[in-house]
Every structure is written in C-alpha cells, then in structure tokens.
Amino acid sequence: MKELVEVIAKSLVDYPDEVNVTETENEKAIVLELRVAQSDMGKVIGKQGRIAKAIRSVVKAAASKEDKKVIVEIVQ
C-alpha cells in the first residue's frame, strides 16, 4: 500500500523527491501518512478534496483485496 501511495503522489507533484510516506500499523488499521512539499499540498488535496478522496478510494480498493483497512492521512 505504501508504494501505491508513493507512485500516485509522485506523479501529481512538482517535487517528487520530497514525497514521503510513513506506514504505521495498529490493531484496527494500517495508517499511511503522506508528506509532500508545502507548494504541492494543493495538488495532492485538489479542489474540495477531490484528489485526496480519489487517492483514498484507490488505496481502499487495493486494501480490500487483502482484507485490510487502510487510512491515508495527508500531513504537513
């Protein structure tokens, strides 16, 4: 899942070298924290959060094949 989020984010931003995804796992779900350059935040979130929602939907679909719950958080 981590690699999937990295590939999607790197294709969207101007500074792909600054994309960082951290994966932590707790008893309920896998949490993926996506960090990008400050100037790229808008590109990852999109108008009214549409791109962020699309990223979460793709990751959720991929995770459902493995019967896992994945949460994608976009942080600064």
C-alpha positions as CSV (number, residue, x, y, z in Angstrom):
1,M,0.0,0.0,0.0
2,K,2.8,2.4,0.8
3,E,4.3,2.0,-2.6
4,L,1.0,2.6,-4.3
5,V,0.5,5.9,-2.4
6,E,4.1,7.0,-3.3
7,V,3.6,6.3,-7.0
8,I,0.3,8.2,-7.1
9,A,1.7,11.2,-5.2
10,K,4.9,11.4,-7.1
11,S,3.0,11.6,-10.4
12,L,1.0,14.5,-9.1
13,V,3.5,16.8,-7.6
14,D,6.3,19.2,-8.9
15,Y,8.9,17.9,-6.4
16,P,8.7,14.1,-6.3
17,D,11.9,13.8,-4.3
18,E,10.1,15.4,-1.3
19,V,7.2,12.8,-1.2
20,N,7.4,10.7,1.9
21,V,5.0,8.0,3.0
22,T,5.2,6.6,6.5
23,E,3.4,3.4,7.4
24,T,2.2,2.5,10.9
25,E,0.0,-0.3,11.9
26,N,-2.3,-0.6,14.9
27,E,-4.8,-3.2,15.9
28,K,-7.6,-1.7,13.8
29,A,-5.9,-0.5,10.6
30,I,-2.8,0.5,8.7
31,V,-2.2,4.2,8.7
32,L,-0.3,5.8,5.8
33,E,0.9,9.4,6.4
34,L,1.7,11.3,3.2
35,R,4.0,14.2,3.3
36,V,4.8,16.5,0.3
37,A,6.4,19.8,-0.2
38,Q,4.3,22.8,1.0
39,S,3.9,24.1,-2.5
40,D,2.5,20.7,-3.6
41,M,-0.2,20.4,-0.9
42,G,-2.9,21.8,-3.1
43,K,-2.1,19.4,-6.0
44,V,-2.4,16.4,-3.7
45,I,-5.6,17.6,-2.0
46,G,-7.3,19.0,-5.1
47,K,-10.3,21.3,-5.3
48,Q,-12.7,20.5,-2.5
49,G,-10.5,17.4,-1.6
50,R,-11.4,15.5,-4.7
51,I,-7.9,14.2,-5.5
52,A,-7.4,13.2,-1.8
53,K,-10.7,11.4,-1.9
54,A,-9.7,9.6,-5.1
55,I,-6.3,8.5,-3.6
56,R,-8.1,7.1,-0.6
57,S,-10.6,5.3,-2.8
58,V,-7.9,3.6,-4.9
59,V,-6.0,2.6,-1.8
60,K,-9.2,1.3,-0.1
61,A,-10.0,-0.8,-3.2
62,A,-6.4,-2.3,-3.2
63,A,-6.6,-3.0,0.5
64,S,-10.0,-4.7,0.2
65,K,-8.3,-7.5,-1.8
66,E,-6.1,-8.2,1.2
67,D,-9.0,-7.8,3.7
68,K,-7.2,-4.9,5.4
69,K,-8.3,-1.4,6.4
70,V,-6.1,1.4,5.3
71,I,-6.3,5.0,6.4
72,V,-4.5,7.7,4.3
73,E,-3.6,10.9,6.1
74,I,-2.1,13.9,4.3
75,V,0.0,15.8,6.8
76,Q,2.3,18.8,6.7
